[in-house]
């Protein structure tokens, strides 16, 4: 049995889906983010204390990053020979796109948001949710019906380090390549393997879906149609395993998807548990 289609109204502006063994809660007004994922009675999404100088909205739940992921150096990039600049919100750089800090709207079985004036191309982003007894699949679509534009998309889930009963999480993540960054977090090269932990890095060439195990209570695999990842495990209460459609700083380096009218970017994340 799976749950899809129109959302259940959970009150206080929250909507959700449920099956006998799992449930999700989504806050459209809070960046269209998942604020709860309960599996066999365990809440697995979490939060951590915001870091001063960084957007407070990036430290809880699970939200979409679009139309770019991670940092874009100095908010600058070129597309079809034209230079563009977007507002910076992370020191000298722009981070995580422009849809996590604004309300989304519910349209039947979708969450939808129009890209605002910070993004010079227009366009819109939507999310679709499919919840089953052993999985949650979220699919994000970045579309523009009027003109071509560059785009990347990603998911930014915060997972609890400890379940409510105190069971600790262990992350099994095996990347083939790690991006080496400068002091401000902009990739400047690559290195084989994962490098030293704890990670706050981006990766590609991952051999198999990352797995999170909370003792013998729960195992969760993070599956994706994407090619890149960010993993952040330097925060005290929660950690991130983030599937991406392309690399950090992809706008500036030309490693993005070209979105055309009728040809959107789609990215899926499936959280599969047992």
Secondary structure, DSSP 4 states (H G I P E B T S, - for coil): -EE-SSPEEEETTEEEEE-SSEEEEEETTTTTEEEEEEETTEE-B-B-PPPTTS-GGGSBSEEEEEES-SEEGGGEEEETTEEEE----BTTBEESBSSSSS--EEETTEEEEE--TTSTT--EEEEEEEEESSEEEEEEEEE-SSS-EEEEEEEEEEEESB-TT-PBEEEE---SEEEEE-TTS-EEEEEES--SSSPEEEEE--SS-EEEEETTTEEEEEEES-SEEEEE--SSSEEEEEEESS-TTHHHHT-SEEEBTTB-EEEEEEEEE-
